[in-house]
Structure formats: C-alpha cells, structure tokens
Amino acid sequence: MGALLISYDLKSPGQDYTDLHDAIKSLGGWWHYLDSTWIVSTTLTPAQAWAELKAKMDTNDRLLVIDVTGKARSGWLPKKAWEWLTRHI
C-alpha cells in the first residue's frame, strides 16, 4: 500500500467543501493535521485519486496529489501525527 499527499487551495469563500473532504476520506485511511493537507493510505495512483476528487471542486480551485511513499520525512508535528505517519507510510 502506498500513500498520497493531497494539498489544495480552495478559492470560493463560504463554499461548503464537505463533499470534497468526504471524498478524500473515502480514498483510504487518512491523516489531516494541517489545514489544507491530507495524507491518504491507499492503493490508488495520484491520477486515480484526482479522478475521484475533481468533481467535488470548483473550476478555480487548485489541488495537488503526490505519491509520498517512503521513510524520509522531517518537520514539527504532534506525536500522534508522527505515529500515524510511521504506521501508514
């Protein structure tokens, strides 16, 4: 199983993005400790994940999906966040 980083810039103020968030959650086990960033444990490729998510976004929004499978990582996050990353990536 791999892991995908999903990051977005949602441009419509006041827009309800619940459907997008639910679609991201449906891709697999998920991590969401940063406002516009998710990591999803999934067998999908970035292109497959994008195909699942694009219908939930406005045309002026932006979304990036990157395969982040691997052990190299660094940053400042809560212990619970690091534990999830260690278990799923």
C-alpha positions in Angstrom: 0.0 0.0 0.0 1.2 3.5 -0.8 0.5 7.0 0.5 -0.6 10.1 -1.3 -0.2 13.7 -0.2 -3.3 15.8 -1.2 -3.0 19.5 -0.8 -5.4 22.1 -2.0 -6.1 25.8 -2.3 -9.9 26.3 -2.3 -10.8 29.7 -3.8 -14.6 30.1 -3.1 -15.2 31.9 0.2 -18.1 30.5 2.1 -18.3 27.4 -0.2 -19.2 24.1 1.5 -16.4 21.6 0.8 -17.8 18.8 2.9 -18.3 16.7 -0.2 -14.6 17.1 -1.1 -13.5 16.2 2.4 -15.7 13.2 2.4 -14.3 12.1 -1.0 -10.8 12.4 0.4 -11.7 10.3 3.4 -13.2 7.6 1.2 -9.9 7.0 -0.6 -8.4 5.1 2.4 -7.0 5.7 5.9 -6.4 9.4 6.2 -4.2 11.9 8.1 -5.3 15.6 8.4 -3.2 17.6 10.8 -2.6 20.6 8.5 -5.5 22.8 7.3 -5.2 22.2 3.5 -3.1 19.0 3.5 -4.1 15.3 3.8 -2.1 12.1 3.6 -4.1 9.1 2.5 -3.0 5.5 2.8 -4.3 3.9 -0.5 -3.6 1.7 -3.4 -4.7 4.4 -5.8 -2.3 6.3 -8.0 -2.3 10.1 -7.9 -4.2 10.2 -11.3 -6.8 7.8 -9.9 -7.2 9.9 -6.7 -7.6 13.1 -8.8 -10.2 11.4 -11.0 -12.2 10.7 -7.8 -11.9 14.2 -6.4 -12.1 16.7 -9.3 -15.9 16.6 -9.4 -16.1 17.9 -5.9 -14.1 21.1 -6.6 -14.9 24.4 -8.3 -13.0 25.2 -11.5 -11.0 28.0 -9.9 -9.8 25.7 -7.0 -6.3 24.1 -7.1 -5.4 20.5 -6.0 -2.1 18.6 -5.9 -1.7 14.9 -5.4 1.7 13.4 -5.0 2.9 9.8 -4.1 4.8 10.2 -0.8 5.5 6.5 -0.1 8.9 6.4 1.7 10.6 6.9 5.0 12.3 10.2 4.5 10.4 13.0 6.3 11.0 15.8 8.7 9.0 18.5 10.4 7.4 19.7 13.6 4.1 17.9 14.3 2.3 16.4 17.3 3.4 12.9 18.4 0.1 11.5 17.3 0.7 12.8 13.7 4.2 11.2 13.6 2.8 7.9 14.9 0.2 7.8 12.1 2.9 8.5 9.5 5.1 5.8 10.9 2.3 3.2 10.8 0.9 4.1 7.3 3.8 5.2 5.2 
